Amino acid sequence: MKKTWIKYLAISFVMLQTVPMTALAAGNKESQTVIQLFTKDTETGVLAAQDMSFDKVAISQVSNYVNVRAEANTSSAVVGKIYNNCAAVIVSTVQGEGGTWYQIESGNVRGYIKAEYFVTGTEAETLAKQVGTEFARIKNATTLRLREQPSLESKTLTLLAEGAEYIVEEESGDFAKISVDNDLTGYVSKDYIETWVVFDTAVTLEEEKEKQEESDQLKKEADEAIENLETVKKQAEEQKTETNETTEQTTEPTTEETTENSPKNDGGTSNQTIIPIDPMNGTGSQSTTPSASSGKNDSVTLIEPNGSESSTPSGNTPSGNNSSTNSSTSTVGNQEVATATRTAIVAYAKQFLGNPYVYGGTSLTNGADCSGFVQSIFKHFGITTGRSSRDQAAKGKTIAVKDAQPGDLLFYASGDYINHVAIYIGGNQVIHASNSRTGIIISPANYRTPCKAVTFLD
């Protein structure tokens, strides 16, 4: 499959709804509609027109946004807004108020805007390659090997999941180099991926209103979940007090204390060795899958995309830590608190979707990396996780990956080195600060192979 940059007629406007990564390709919460363009399979002849001028494609260059008007003057109705580095197709060029205007189509917006706010031609083509983001999605395979080098004989770094989306950095022969997240890049066979390039586009006033309403709804859900958590905590404390008072009234005092010297179980977690998964077979033993040199078939089927199978064998987790409950949740009250805490953590994290990724950052609004995002989310609930993903993996209570519940943490490694962390939110999905191009997004839990899971909530 050979992909080339082609001319404006190849542009295909596509609404990509409920796809977290592409919808937030630029980390821009104001403009989440994207267009699909500049993909061409020259072998099949799809989108064959190649003699058109790039002058018909425009990229906006504005400090914040400008209004798109119903007519070529500033007194006509506003039909939408276009933000910086958005793509548009020029339908016509007209003379209007104060000079030249373009009639444009961008996303669901069709209207007029002054030509001075766009670049076109060679300048637009160069800029488009910088501001557009090329994505890849697995096709014709359930899972796909990520290779260290562009070769079928190269080491497998991890397995990629069907349905997840990854950023294409470059192409090398029959392979594409992709960024899985900020901590892992590698090569995949182009025989098993489909690619497209996305840009932000203009938004209608209705779309902008809907996006604001969605943002407000996420914040409302977070506030309600936290309020419910406080209520459940209060009820649990009242129940505990009532139980203690009843016990004191019905139990005769003893003349000798016998519990002081009794052995105690503090529920602590012993130090643990992380046994990394060999993505070739999931255990670290000799692979039983077909060898990498067995031809063009580079897909594998070791992980079910619906999460029904554990990505980490139970043998990789010390048996003393496999239980999903312990003494801290042995009463109904404490179980309810744990459940409410999980719900609140997930709801609180979701309101920051689309916010930027910043290496070394811990700000949920201005930018965080993967572990900084986790640290700040849990800190809001009085839970200390540690700063790095390695700290967080060591300090939490180890559980089997298949036993992860909303609010637990999933970890990802390169070899035996943990380098990424995400919050499991249920439904085989995680929320995480992925990379500088996508920011905070939702991905399939097995978008790369999890190597460990821990909980701070039992």
N, C-alpha and C positions, 0 to 999 in steps of 0.2 A: 504494500500500500504506500503510494507516494503522495504526500501532501504538498501543495504549493500555494503560495499567496496569489489570489486572482483578483479580478477587477470587480467593480461595484455591482454588476448584475448578479454576482454570486451571493450577494447578501440576502439572507433569509431571516426575517424577523420572527422570533419564537419567544413566546412567554414561557419561562421556566419557573413554574410555581412549585412550592413545597420541596424544592431541592436546596438544602441548606448551603452547600458549598458554592454552587454557581450563583445562587441568589445573593450571596454576600461576597462575590468574587473580589470586590475592591474594598471590602470592609466599610461600605458606605450605606448607612441605614436610611439615608434620604432617597437613594436611587438603587433599587434592588431589581428592577426589570433589566434583562440583558438581551442581547441579540446574538444570534449564531451567524458567523460569517467567515469568509476566507478559508473554508475547508473544501478541498477538491480531491477526488480520486481520479487521477488522470488515466488510470488503467481502464476504468469503466466508462469514462467519458461523461460522468455526471457533471453538471454545470459547465457545459462545453464552451460557452461564450467567453472569449479571452481578449477581445479587441476593444474593450471599453476603457474609458479614461477614469483614472482615480479621482479626477476633479469632481466627480459626482458624490464622493464620500467626504464628509466633513467631520472634524473632531473639534469639540468646543474647547475654548481657552478662556476661562473666566475666573475671577477671584473667588466667587462663591456659586451663584447661579444667576441666570437671566430668565425673564419671562418669555414664553412663546405666545405670540399674539394671533388672533383670528384673522387680522389683516395686517398689512405692512405699515403700521403706525402704532404709536405708543398709547393712543386713546382707545384702541379696540380691545375687545375682551381678552383676558388671559386664558389660554386653553391648556397651559402646562408650564413646567419649569425644566430647564436643562442645567445640569451641574457641570463642573469642570471635567474634562477628559471623557465626555460622552460622545458616542458615535451617532451620526445621522446620515440619511440619504438626501441629497439636494434634488428636489422635484423640479424647481424652476428658480430662476433669478429675476427679480423685479426691482424697479425703482420705486422707492417708497419714501416715507418721512425721513429726511436727513441723509438720503443716499441709497446704497444698494442693500437689498434684503434678500434672504433666501427663504423659499418655501421648503420646509423640511418634513421628513417623516422619521420619527425616532421613537421606538417602542410603540405605544398607543397614541402618541401625540402627532398631530399634523397641523402645522401652522407656520407663522412667519417669525423670523428673527433677523436682526441686522447681521450682515455678512462679516463685519469686523470682529464678531465673537467666535469665528471659526478659522481653522486652517484647512487647506485642501491640497490636492495635488501631491507632489513628492513629499512635501512637509507633512501632510496628513498620513501618507503611507508609512513614513519613518516613525511618526508618533504612534500610529496604530499598533505597530509591532512592539512598542514599549508599554503602552497602556492596556492593550488587549491581553487577556489571559487565556492560554490554551489549556484545555482540560482533556483528560483521557478517562474512559470508562471501559471496564472489561466487557468483552463480548465473546460468545461461543465458549465460555468456560465458567465454572463455578468459582474457582480460585486461580490465581496466576502467580508464578514465581517472579520475585524481584531479584534481579541478578546484580552482582557487584560490578561486572563489566559487560559490555555489549556482545555477549557470546553465550551460546547454549551450554558451553562447558564451564562457564564461570560459576562461582559460589552463589548459592541461594541465600539472600539476606533475610527474607521473610516471605509470607504469602499474602497476596492482596485479594480483597473480597469483591465478589460480584455486587454491583450496585453502588460501590463507593466511587468517588471521583478524585482524581489526582492531577496535579499541575505538571504539564509537560515543559521541561526546561530546554531541551534540544533534541535533535534526531541524529542517530548515528547508524547509517545503513538500514538494516532490517529491525533496528531497535530504537526505542524512544527512551531518553533519560527523563525520569519523572521524580518530582518531589512528593514524597508521601506525607511528610510534615516537615517542620523546621529541623528535625533531628535525623532524618533518614532520606537519602536519595539512592537511586539505582536505575537499572535498565530492565525494560520489558519488551517482549517480542511484539512488533506491530501487527502481527497476524491475529492477536487476541485483544486488540483495543480499538475503540472508535474515538476520534478526536474532534474537537470543535474549539473555536475561539470566541470568547465572550467579551462584551464591552458593556459598560453602563449606558443607559439611554435616558432620554427625557421621561418625565413622569407627568401624568395628568393630575389635575387638582384632586380628583376623586381618589386616585391611587395614593397620592401623598397623604390624604386624610385617612385612608385605610391603613397605611403603614404606621401613622401616628397612633391610630386606635389600637393596632396590634401591639405596639410598644407599650401603650398605656395598660392594655389588658394583661400583658406579661408582668408588669409592675404590680398591678392590682392582685393578680394571682399570688405573687410572691408575698405581698403584704398580708393577704388573707391566710396564707399557709403559715407565716411566722406568727400571726395573731392566734391561730388555732393551736400552734405548738405551745405558746405560752399558756393558753387555757388548759391544754392537756397536762402540762407540767404542774400547774396549780392544782388541778383535780387529783393528780397522782400524789402530790405532797399531802393534800388533805386526807386522801384515803390512807396513806401511810401513817399519818398522825392518829387517825381514828383507830387503825389497827393496833398501834402501839398502846393506846389508852385502854382498849379492850383487853389486850394481853396483860397489862399491869393489874387490871381489876380482877382477872380470873385466875391468875397464876400466883400461888403462894411463894413467898420469898424463901430461898434456900439458905442454909447456914454455911455453905461452902461454895466458893466460886471454882468451877472446874474448867471453864472455857479459856481462862487466861493463858494456860500453858498448852492448850490444845493446838495441834498443827493448823495453820491457816493457809487457805488458798486465795491469793490476792488477785487471781484472774489475769496475772501478768503474762506477757509473751516472751518466750525465750528467744535468744539470738538465733537467726535462721540463715541457712545458706540458700541462696537463690540458684536453682538449677535451671539454666536457660533451655528454652526449647530449640531443638534443631528443626528449622522449618521444613526440612526435607521429609521428616517422618514424625515430628512432634515429640521425640523422646530423648534425643541425644545418642541413640544407638545407630547401628548401621541402617541406612535407608533401605526401605523395601519398595519404594516407588520406582518407576522406570528411570533409568539413568538420564542425565542431561544430554548425553550425546546420542540419544535414540531418535534423532530426527527433529522435525519442526514442531512436534507436539510439545509445547512448553507449558501447558496448563496442568493443574493438579486438582484433586477433589478431596483434599484432606479436611477441609473445614466447611461445615454447613452454614450458609449465610444467615439462616434464621436463628443461629445461636443455640440450636438444640444439642449440639455436642460441645464439650469443653475443649477450648483451645489449649489448655494446659492439663496434662494427665494428672490425676489425683495423686500419683506417686511423687510428683514434684512438690507437693505440699506436705510438711510434717503432719502426721496424723493427729497430733494433739491440737492442731489449729483448724481442722476441717469443719468443726461444728459451726452452724450458723447462729447458734444462740449460746449464751452462757449465763452465769448467775446474775448478771446485771439486768437481764430481761426475763427473769424467772417468774415475775408477777405480772398480772394483767396490766397494772398501771404502767410498769416500766416498758412493756411491749408496746403499749399505745404511745408512750413518749418516743420510743425508737422509731416507730412508723411515722409519727408526725414530724420527727426530725428529718427523716429521709425525704419526705414530701417537701418540706420547707427548703432543704438544701437544693433540690432539683429546681424548684420554682424560682428560688433566688438566683441560681446560676443562669437560668434561661433569659432573664431580663437583660443580660449583657451580650446576647448574641449579636454578632456583627461588629463589636468593638475591636480595636486593633490589637495585634500581636506585637509586643516589644520585647526583644531579648533582654533578660535581666529585670524586666518590669514586674510590678505587683499591683498596679492600678487596674481596677475593673473597668474604669471608664477611659483612661488615657493610654492604657497598654500594659499587658502582662504576658509573660511566657507561660509555658504549660504548667510548671510547678508553682509559679507565682499566682496564676489564676486559682489553682486548687487551694493554695495557702490562704489567699484572701477570702475565698468563699467560706472555708471552714472556720476561719478566724471570726467571721461575723456571728458564728454560733458558739463561740468560746472554745473551739477545738484547735489544739496545736498540732500541726502535721509535720513541721519542719519545712525547710525552704526548698531543697532540691528534690527531684524525683527519687533519687536514691535514699535520701532521708525519709521521705514519705513511705517508701516501700519497706524500709526497715522498722519504722515506728508503728505502723498499723498492724493489726492482727491478720495474719495470712489466712485466706480462704481459697477454696477452689474457684477457678474462673467461672465455672458453670453455676456456682452458688451465689454469684454477685447479685446484690439487690440495689435498687436505686439509692444513690448516695455513697456507694462503695467506690473504690478506686481501681482502675485497670492500668497496668504498666506494660510498656513496650521496650524492647531491647534490641541493640545491635550486638550480636554475639552474646557475651555474658555481661554486657554493660547496659544497665537500664538507662534510657535517655529520654523517655517521654511518659507522661501520665495524663489520664483523662478521668472524668467523673461519669460513672455509669448512671443512666437515667431511665433504664427499663426499655423493653421492646427491642433488645439487641442494639441499642444506640448509646453513644457517649457524647458528652459535650466537652470541648477542650479548646485551648488556645493553640491553633495548628501552625500557622506560619504568617509571615508578613503580608502575603497576598490575600489570604482569606480571613485572617483574624480569628475570632471565637466562633466556632461552628459546631454543628451536630453531624456526626459521622456514624456509620455502622460500627459496632463494637469491635468487629474483626476486620476493620479497614486495613490493619496490619496485625500480625499474630500477637495476641497478648501473651506475656510471659509470666505474669503474676497478678493476683488480686488481693487487696487488703480492705479491711473495714476499720473505721474509727467509731462505729456506732453500736457496737455490742459491748 
